[in-house]
Amino acid sequence: MNVTFPGESAEYRAARDRLLVQEIELRRAMEAVAAARRKLPPGGVVPEDYVFQGAGADGVPTDVKLSELFEPGRDSLVIYSFMFPRDPGDKRPGPQTGQSALLPLEEGPCPSCVALLDQLDGAAEHADQHVNLAVVAKAPLPRVVTFVEERGWRELRLLSSAGNAYNRDYLAETPEGSQRPILNVFHRDGETIRHFWGSELFYAPWDPGQDPRHVGTIEPLWNLFDLTPEGRPDWDEQLSYE
């Protein structure tokens, strides 16, 4: 390659070319991991056709089975477990306005989950061309619907899992009942639905100075920080900023 930018030094170009080799290796490693993921043997059959609650066209609560989240021609289903309620130890401020602001802090939404879902809401219409995407939260449906409206999400499909054991069964709830932000992928083969992959990296050991990054490859925000000289800040997302 013969790529340069205005005003760069020979020292910069040499270092940048060495980094480019690492970036190529990283790209190859990411594709190798994706290829290995695609070759996973069949996962476990879903133990029950979980019944979630969603808002019908007229706003009336409607039962929605997991099997009904699969649209014709799309056999993969991605479900993100939204920590609503948040982790009991999360003391970041809750919503400042609207009905959601009236909830006790520990019953409100997780700011980090909200930040991710803000980003996924923009991607959802594109993702829906190839996969089924849903978000589930343990909070009762009226709270979920209210927060969705207050946050302005337009494309994401949010459901309440308050009436089923999905969160507990798929690593998104601790034995004590605390919620966890796990992303799971399911695949339909005929009438059989199997678990394909889960972001269980969340539970793996963390390297010093890192967080789990279990959904790190789909988070534009943190990857954007990685491109800067400052890198990732020692910081947590908030529901609003001054």
N, C-alpha and C positions, 0 to 999 in steps of 0.2 A: 504494500500500500504506500501511496505517496500523499498523505493527508497532513496538512498543516493549518494552523489558525494564525491570524495576524499577530505579529509581535512576539510569538513564542520563542523561547531560547532552545538551543540544541540540547541542553540538559533536560528541559521539560519534555521535548519530543522523545528523547531516549527513554525517559521514565514512563511516558505515556504509552509508548510502543510495548514496553515490558508489561504494563498493566493490561494492555489490549490482549496480550497472549493469555493472561489470567481470565479475562472476561470471556474469551472464546472457550477456554477450558470450563468455566462456570456454565456457559450456555450448553455445552455438551453434557456436563454432569446433570444439569436440570432435565435435559431430554432423556438421559439414561434413567433417571429416577422416574420420570413420567412413563417411560416405556416399561420399566419394571412394575410400576403400579398397574398398568393396563394388563399385564400378564399374571396378575394375582389369580390364584385358583378361586373357584366359586366360594363366596362367603356364606355365612349362616342364613338360613331362611328366616324371614321376619316372623317372630313367634305369634303375632296377632295383627289383625288389620286395625291398627290404632285409629280411634275416632277422635278427631280434633273438632274444635268449634271455630267457624268463620262467620263473617258477616255476609248474609245473603244480599241479593240485588236490592231488596227493600229494607236492608239494614237489620232484618230479623236474624238472630243467631241460628246458624245452620250446621248440622253435623256433617263433617267431611272425613271420610275414611282415607287412610294413607294410600290405598290403591286408587282412589279417585284423584290423587294428585298427579297421576301419570296421564298425559294427553296422548292421543293417537299419534304414532310415529316418533314419539320421544320416550325412550325406554330407560333413561337415567334421571334420577331425582336427587337433587341436592337440598338438604335441609340444614339450616343454621339454627342452633339453639341460642336464642337471645336471652341474656341474663336479666330478666324482668320478672321477679325482683332481682336486684343486684346482690353481689356478695355482701354478707352481713358486715364485713370489715371495711367496706368501701365508704369512705366519708366525704368523697367529692360532692359538691353541691348538686342538688336535684334540679328539676325544671323550675324556672323562675316565674312562669306565667301559665295560665290555663288550669284546667281541672287536675292535670297531673301534678301540679305544684302543691296540691292539697294532700297528696299521699305522704305518709311517714317516709322518711328518707330510705329506710331499709326495704320498703316495698316498691320503691321507684326503679327506673331503668338504669342499667349500667352505662356510664358515659362512653367507655371504650367500645362496647357493642354498638351503641348508637352511632359512633363515628364510622365504624365499619359499614353499618347498614346505610348510612348516608351515601357512602361510596357505591355500595351494591345497588341502591335504588336507581342510580344513573346507569348501571350496567345491566339491570334486570331485563329490559326490553330486548336488548341484544342477546343476552344469554338464552332467553325464552325461544329463540329461533332454533335452538338445538337441544336444550335440556330443560327439565322442569325444576323450578326453584321455589322454595318456600322457607319461611322463617317461623319458628314456633317459640312461644313464650309460656311460662307457667302461670303468668298473671291471668286473671279472669278476662274473658273476651271484652267486656265493656271498657276495661282499663287499656287493653291493647288497642282497640279501635280508637279510643280517645287520643292516645299518644300518637298513633299514626297520623291522625288528622292534624294534631297540633304540630307535629314535626314536618308535615308537608310531604310525606312519602307518597308517591303516586303509582309506582310500578311494582313494588314488592308485595308478595302475598303473605300476609301475616295471619297466624292462627294461634289459638290458645290450646295448650296441652294440659290445662288444669285438671281435666277429667280422665287422663290416661297415664300409663306408666312409661311413655316413650322416653322422657328425659332420664328417668332412672335406668332404663334398660340400655340406653345408648350413650352412657358415660357423661351425660349432661346434668347430672344431679348427684350430689354426694349422699352417703347414707344418712347424713343429718338433715338433708333437704336443701342444701345450698346449691344454687344453679351454677353451671359451668358452660363456657362458650364453645361447645364442640360442633364441628361441621361434619355431617355424615352424608355419604353418597350411597344410594340404593339403585339396584338394577332389576328391571323386569324382564323375565324370559318366559313368554307365554303367560300363564296364569300364576307363575311363581315369582315372588319378589324376594331378593336376597340383599343383604348388606354387602356393599362392595368395598368401602374405604371409610375410615374415620380419622379425624385430626388428633389422633392419640399422642402425637408429639407433645401435646399439652402436658401429658403426664410423664414424659421422659425427663432425665436429668438436664438441667440448664447449665450451659457454660458460663463462666464468670462474666458478669456485665451484660448478660443477655436475658431476654425473656423467652417464653416457649417458641414464639414465631410459628405456631402450629397452623396458622392460616396466613403466614407472612407473604407467600408468593401472590396472594390476591389482594393485598392491601396497598393501594397506590400511595397513601400518605407516608407510611414508613419507608417504602422504597424510594420515594421522592427525597426524603431526608438523607438517605444513603448516598445520594448523588452530590451532596454538598460538602465543602471542607469541614463544616461543623459536625456532620454525621447526625445520628439519631440523638435527639435531646433526652436528658434525664427528666422526663416529663410524662404526664398522663393527659389524655384527651379529656375535655370538659364538655358539658352539654351546651354551654354558651360562653362567650368571651367578651370582656369589656372592650 
